[in-house]
Amino acid sequence: MNPIRFLFLVGLLLFSDILFAQKEYVVEGNISGIADGTMIVLQKQKQAGGFYSIDTAQVLNGHFRFAIRTDEPDLYRIQADNRARDFIWDGNITLTGTDLSSAQLVDSKLTEEWERYKEQYATPLVMRMVLITSQLDAARAAGDTALHKSLADSMNVVSKQTNAQAITHAKDYISKNPASFLSLWLLSGIWSRIGEDERKACKKAIGQDPSLRKHSLYDKLGLAEKEKTDNEKNWVNKPAPNIAGTDINGDFFSLEGSYDKSY
């Protein structure tokens, strides 16, 4: 091979490693309460919610290990025997304890930050819902129809209040901590439930941090905003597409004759 071409290719590879730099992060577990041979599943959160599996490992002497190469933090879950531990993978992490779900997590500042947020804001809201749910179950079991209906009405009110408070807490946290990945993650959770001006303001505040602006989640929020804007441009103040068919009585109907009419 031509020496000049060889040096060019080597330089290109080195530049690519710098440009697309990824670090290997490890999470190790030392959980004495998990039997040897138990299959541990590593999962990553989906953008739309929920988790999907990306790797597995077997426990040996209470120990398991996972490693990934990534250039950005994200939310993950380790699961085994109906027990799970969620965490934000932002470096080399160690889990220790006798039970996976309550294991102590070491060396993850973002997970500690997230758990403080949950303890202060999310857990009290969830407990309100859990309490009313248990009361609903008890009323149903006792056959008390009147009490069950009253509790169901209360559940609807509390659910709306809880949703509103969750959004308020998230926006408050984002305004105070715009340079945190947790703020970006919280924004993704309330994105579809807040107004356009609020979305732009939160995204602009978070975008002041270069590392968050490079995060794939930040890009996805931008695409979601563009899609919403495009949809509004395509449909607002424009006639609905003509729909024609047969109704339940067998009669033909069409929107074409309804344009420009008021009802």
C-alpha positions in Angstrom: 0.0 0.0 0.0 1.2 3.5 -0.8 2.7 5.0 2.4 0.9 8.3 2.0 -2.4 6.5 1.6 -1.7 4.3 4.6 -0.9 7.3 6.8 -4.0 9.0 5.6 -6.2 6.0 6.6 -4.5 5.8 10.0 -5.2 9.5 10.5 -8.8 9.1 9.5 -9.3 6.2 12.0 -7.8 8.2 14.8 -9.9 11.3 13.9 -13.0 9.1 13.8 -12.2 7.7 17.3 -12.0 11.3 18.6 -15.0 12.5 16.7 -17.3 9.6 17.7 -15.6 9.0 21.1 -17.4 6.4 23.3 -16.4 5.3 26.7 -16.8 1.8 28.2 -18.9 1.9 31.3 -19.3 -1.0 33.7 -21.9 -1.9 36.2 -21.0 -4.7 38.7 -23.3 -6.3 41.2 -22.5 -8.0 44.4 -25.9 -9.2 45.7 -25.6 -12.0 48.3 -29.4 -12.8 48.1 -29.3 -13.9 44.5 -28.7 -17.6 43.8 -25.9 -18.7 41.6 -27.0 -19.3 38.0 -29.8 -16.7 38.2 -30.2 -14.9 34.9 -29.8 -11.1 35.2 -31.3 -9.0 32.4 -30.0 -5.5 31.5 -32.7 -3.3 30.0 -32.7 0.2 28.5 -35.6 2.7 28.6 -37.6 3.2 25.4 -38.3 6.8 24.3 -42.0 6.1 24.5 -41.7 4.5 28.0 -41.1 1.0 29.1 -37.9 -0.9 28.7 -36.3 -3.3 26.2 -33.7 -6.0 26.9 -30.1 -5.4 25.6 -28.0 -8.0 27.4 -28.0 -10.8 30.0 -25.5 -12.2 32.5 -25.5 -15.1 35.0 -24.8 -14.7 38.7 -21.7 -16.4 40.0 -20.9 -16.2 43.8 -23.4 -13.4 44.0 -21.6 -11.4 41.4 -22.6 -10.2 37.9 -21.2 -7.7 35.4 -22.3 -5.7 32.4 -20.4 -3.3 30.2 -21.5 -0.9 27.4 -19.9 1.6 25.2 -21.7 4.9 25.0 -21.0 8.6 24.9 -24.1 9.7 26.9 -26.0 8.9 30.1 -29.4 7.1 29.9 -31.9 5.3 32.1 -31.4 1.5 32.5 -32.9 -1.3 34.5 -31.4 -4.5 35.9 -34.0 -7.2 36.5 -34.0 -10.8 38.0 -36.7 -12.9 39.6 -39.3 -10.2 39.5 -36.9 -7.8 41.3 -35.6 -4.7 39.6 -33.2 -1.8 40.1 -33.4 1.3 37.9 -30.4 3.6 37.5 -28.9 6.3 35.3 -25.8 4.8 33.8 -23.3 7.7 33.9 -20.0 5.9 34.8 -18.7 2.8 36.4 -21.3 1.7 39.0 -21.4 -0.9 41.7 -24.5 -2.5 43.3 -24.1 -4.1 46.7 -26.6 -5.6 49.2 -28.8 -8.7 49.8 -31.7 -7.7 47.6 -31.5 -6.3 44.0 -34.4 -3.8 44.3 -33.0 -2.2 47.4 -29.3 -2.6 46.6 -27.0 0.3 47.4 -25.8 2.0 44.3 -22.3 3.5 44.4 -20.6 6.1 42.1 -23.6 7.3 40.1 -24.2 11.0 40.9 -27.1 11.2 38.4 -28.9 8.2 40.0 -28.5 9.8 43.4 -29.8 13.1 42.0 -32.8 11.2 40.5 -33.6 9.4 43.7 -33.5 12.6 45.7 -36.0 14.1 43.2 -38.3 11.0 43.5 -38.2 11.1 47.3 -39.0 14.8 47.4 -41.6 15.0 44.6 -42.7 11.8 42.9 -43.1 9.4 45.8 -45.7 11.5 47.8 -47.8 11.8 44.6 -47.6 8.1 43.9 -48.5 7.3 47.5 -51.7 9.3 47.2 -52.8 7.2 44.2 -51.8 4.0 46.0 -53.9 4.9 49.0 -57.1 5.6 47.0 -56.5 2.5 44.9 -56.4 0.3 48.0 -59.6 2.0 49.3 -61.3 1.3 46.0 -60.3 -2.3 46.2 -61.7 -2.6 49.7 -65.0 -0.9 48.8 -65.3 -3.3 45.8 -64.6 -6.3 47.9 -67.2 -5.2 50.5 -69.8 -4.6 47.8 -70.2 -0.9 48.9 -71.4 0.6 45.6 -71.9 4.1 46.9 -68.5 4.3 48.5 -66.8 2.8 45.5 -68.4 5.4 43.2 -67.4 8.2 45.6 -63.8 7.0 45.7 -63.8 6.6 41.9 -64.8 10.2 41.6 -62.1 11.2 44.1 -59.6 9.1 42.1 -60.3 11.1 38.9 -59.8 14.4 40.7 -56.6 13.3 42.5 -55.3 11.9 39.2 -55.7 15.3 37.5 -54.1 17.0 40.5 -51.2 14.6 40.5 -50.6 15.0 36.8 -50.6 18.8 37.2 -48.3 18.8 40.2 -45.9 16.4 38.5 -45.6 18.8 35.6 -45.1 21.7 37.9 -42.4 19.9 39.9 -40.6 18.9 36.7 -40.7 22.5 35.2 -39.4 23.9 38.5 -36.5 21.4 38.6 -35.6 22.1 35.0 -35.5 25.9 35.6 -33.2 25.4 38.6 -31.0 22.7 37.1 -30.9 23.3 33.3 -27.4 21.7 33.0 -28.5 18.3 34.4 -29.3 15.2 32.3 -32.2 14.7 34.7 -33.7 17.9 33.5 -33.5 16.7 29.9 -35.1 13.4 30.9 -37.9 15.1 32.9 -38.6 17.4 29.9 -39.0 14.4 27.6 -41.6 13.0 30.1 -43.8 16.2 30.1 -43.1 17.2 26.6 -46.5 16.4 25.2 -48.3 17.7 28.3 -47.1 21.3 28.2 -47.6 24.2 25.8 -45.4 25.2 22.9 -44.0 28.3 24.6 -43.1 26.2 27.7 -41.5 23.5 25.6 -39.4 26.1 23.7 -38.3 27.8 27.0 -37.3 24.6 28.7 -35.5 23.3 25.7 -33.6 26.5 25.2 -32.5 26.5 28.9 -31.3 22.9 28.6 -29.6 23.6 25.2 -27.2 26.1 26.8 -25.2 23.1 28.0 -23.1 21.7 25.1 -23.1 18.1 26.3 -26.9 18.0 26.7 -27.4 19.6 23.3 -25.4 16.7 21.8 -27.5 14.1 23.6 -29.7 11.9 21.3 -32.8 12.7 23.5 -32.3 16.4 22.8 -32.4 15.7 19.1 -35.5 13.6 19.5 -37.3 16.4 21.2 -36.4 18.7 18.3 -37.8 16.2 15.8 -41.0 15.8 17.8 -41.4 19.6 17.8 -40.8 19.8 14.1 -43.3 17.0 13.4 -45.9 18.8 15.5 -45.3 22.1 13.8 -45.4 20.5 10.4 -48.7 18.8 11.2 -50.2 22.1 12.4 -49.1 23.8 9.2 -50.6 21.0 7.1 -54.0 20.9 8.8 -54.8 24.1 10.6 -57.4 26.3 8.8 -57.5 23.8 5.9 -60.4 21.6 4.9 -60.6 18.1 6.3 -59.9 15.3 3.9 -63.1 14.0 2.2 -64.4 10.9 3.9 -67.1 8.8 2.3 -68.7 5.6 3.3 -71.9 3.9 4.5 -73.4 4.6 8.0 -74.9 2.0 10.3 -78.3 2.4 8.5 -76.7 1.5 5.2 -77.0 5.1 3.9 -74.2 6.7 1.9 -72.4 9.7 3.5 -69.6 12.1 2.5 -67.9 15.1 4.0 -67.7 16.8 0.6 -71.1 18.4 0.9 -70.4 19.7 4.4 -67.5 22.0 3.6 -68.0 25.7 4.4 -71.1 24.9 6.5 -71.6 25.8 10.2 -73.4 23.5 12.7 
